[in-house]
């Protein structure tokens, strides 16, 4: 009667113009719905995974980059000494923001990161990383998933930036960069929804996973977390409605038919999540009704860069990712969809940890409209 | 009574002293002293002097000076007596700190009234010169505002003192409006404003007897129906003597009842009866009940009040149906706590709006006892309490007295929710109640409270506690039930519930508990309530139009 399995009463009266996804898909089917509470890079840091070391913090990166553009050490120290944790004078900030060089002229390092020499981010060389074998191959640049032990895991985004201190994390210890972005922006971005439909969640069989963009934003509870059991409408725009098919086995849901996923996010984070060959594995926690898992696929690497570049100076000095460095690393490790003209890969393999909490999800009923 | 009188005397002395010492050098002490003395002199048998509640104060200020007045601060709490703050309000004095709060608020209001924006609208005349006194203009404003604030015309002596205060202020500060401001501030801390004083007069129809004067009657009516001071029309009815006639009284009662403002009176009564003042200090453990926020707390009260006014006023329904109704109102926030879907259907950022809801037949949520406003208010921060819930039902809803537990009770078994031997509250209470000294009271409270165990301390629905299935069966007198819906039906059918409403409402109206000599009146009200199919407005009308509502005794020796 309660929870997300709804009586026909509610469908008929309380939400007259909408159709509830919960329990409404088919007589025999059961649907469980969630609102995404966390969406983060699927970090899997452990001792030794970055044998070349963790990438230096911004001040040291600035030194390297300023040195590479020919500034003398005493001037470099004067500039870097003024960074002061991001609370720099306008002059210092201006100098560092415009540390790119083109024909000897200063260039904005965030708008034109290619004008800053590559500092050469250390890459993640460990054996294990979350994700999926997206291309069906096993190569030297692939990982093994630590949970499923699937080989040939493609996750070059992790390789590119996983040795930055603010990307370090595990399943239970959220990486700082993504945590902060998600925490700050989910208040203003439309909620993302997950609806999982199966004939019987207690038995093995087919499963459908729908990923939606909501019209509503999330609300917070007393602890600042996303409030459970809220009601969301699915954005009727078909661009943000994604249906993935898979199997449920022993309670574990896995997508067996890779598909595109498109979700609209926040301009300061992921303007759009455009993922191709998306795969996912999810599990519903019987104790608290939450869902958690990994979503992986290819996304345009420049879209990833925008996560960092959009907040430029603040992102660098507060979160610690050297943006030109990220640009070079992402470009270097991009591994799919080569540009027909340049031959350069335009997409990078990724894996994200996705967590959802119970919610009511309703679809605007076309007939009622 | 002696104690009360003594306390009141000291309060009024305090007011006088404070005003004389610090309120304003230009202000006249005698005004307040006179007012205080006069107030004390009015105290008499059958006459109740009640301090305005904060809501009443704020409403009056809004009525008199407009809703734009900013009123900061928080008034001193009032003790709950006879189950109501309305009775406690007749038994409180004022501390120094409390008076300082009133004084600060009064000054804030007075300053707003005379500011260049408001003076144009609120002060009906222009002074001959803005930099000095103008007694005629001051009198025009102060007499008009004073009539509404004091709920009666000011006496000549009172108005002269107020005008004198305004004159002195204007002269000293070379500003007419500063004078008005200081005089108005004095009026706003006067006992005549802060306390609902009731004056008697000789009853011309009954030689040797006293009666409430028309203005006192007007106040009783207005505060009962609208929870605010009488409007000009009611004051005129008081002045003309209309309220002393049955026809005139009935006409005014019907006018008050026909107004949308009656909802304010009904809300005030149920807010008091249901103890919603306790929400001010209600806290929940966020780690256990993350959905429970201060907004939930506010919405929960509003949900119940909307349910009540919709059933009792809009639909003129049976009071007893409050305990069984499946109709209510929800915000998306409340819906998330209850675990039901609810669409706002508005753009992001809009304030959450209210939506009419109806739980389906068979749903365990029925009646206001299953509302968050009841189950959360009568629970511990981290767990439910069937005992507290049962006690609240007995005392609030059924007007029965449940003794407090003895001081040496060992609550360890009840409080330990982690004991694997006693997973549910029922099991813990059963173990606890084996102590002889506890059994008696728990027999009264627990069979009621345990039937609400489907609702946790925040009001969310559950079927298990610590993995164990909940047994929500209960009993009330001869009635047995299996869940909260059954409890609601049993409450609906219990004569004690409707009788309690009559008792509470009459007490609320009078500001005191009814006396044994008034038992016939109470019985007649109960009979009438039943004859009226338990419709609250009809009961209010019966109270307001009955002679007992206004009856006072002659002062001994009078």
HADDOCK unambig.tbl for C-alpha pairs under 7 A between the chains (distance, minus, plus):
assign (segid A and resid 2 and name CA) (segid B and resid 339 and name CA) 6.30 0.50 0.50
assign (segid A and resid 2 and name CA) (segid B and resid 340 and name CA) 6.92 0.50 0.50
assign (segid A and resid 3 and name CA) (segid B and resid 339 and name CA) 5.49 0.50 0.50
assign (segid A and resid 9 and name CA) (segid B and resid 360 and name CA) 6.22 0.50 0.50
assign (segid A and resid 14 and name CA) (segid B and resid 342 and name CA) 6.91 0.50 0.50
assign (segid A and resid 14 and name CA) (segid B and resid 357 and name CA) 6.71 0.50 0.50
assign (segid A and resid 216 and name CA) (segid B and resid 348 and name CA) 5.99 0.50 0.50
assign (segid A and resid 217 and name CA) (segid B and resid 348 and name CA) 6.66 0.50 0.50
assign (segid A and resid 221 and name CA) (segid B and resid 290 and name CA) 5.47 0.50 0.50
assign (segid A and resid 221 and name CA) (segid B and resid 291 and name CA) 4.93 0.50 0.50
assign (segid A and resid 221 and name CA) (segid B and resid 293 and name CA) 6.94 0.50 0.50
assign (segid A and resid 222 and name CA) (segid B and resid 286 and name CA) 5.86 0.50 0.50
assign (segid A and resid 222 and name CA) (segid B and resid 290 and name CA) 4.85 0.50 0.50
assign (segid A and resid 222 and name CA) (segid B and resid 291 and name CA) 5.80 0.50 0.50
assign (segid A and resid 222 and name CA) (segid B and resid 292 and name CA) 6.17 0.50 0.50
assign (segid A and resid 222 and name CA) (segid B and resid 293 and name CA) 5.27 0.50 0.50
assign (segid A and resid 223 and name CA) (segid B and resid 286 and name CA) 6.25 0.50 0.50
assign (segid A and resid 223 and name CA) (segid B and resid 290 and name CA) 5.91 0.50 0.50
assign (segid A and resid 227 and name CA) (segid B and resid 291 and name CA) 6.50 0.50 0.50
assign (segid A and resid 228 and name CA) (segid B and resid 336 and name CA) 6.62 0.50 0.50
assign (segid A and resid 229 and name CA) (segid B and resid 336 and name CA) 4.71 0.50 0.50
assign (segid A and resid 229 and name CA) (segid B and resid 339 and name CA) 5.75 0.50 0.50
assign (segid A and resid 230 and name CA) (segid B and resid 332 and name CA) 6.93 0.50 0.50
assign (segid A and resid 230 and name CA) (segid B and resid 336 and name CA) 4.91 0.50 0.50
assign (segid A and resid 230 and name CA) (segid B and resid 341 and name CA) 6.86 0.50 0.50
assign (segid A and resid 231 and name CA) (segid B and resid 341 and name CA) 5.40 0.50 0.50
assign (segid A and resid 231 and name CA) (segid B and resid 342 and name CA) 5.76 0.50 0.50
assign (segid A and resid 231 and name CA) (segid B and resid 343 and name CA) 5.94 0.50 0.50
assign (segid A and resid 360 and name CA) (segid B and resid 341 and name CA) 5.81 0.50 0.50
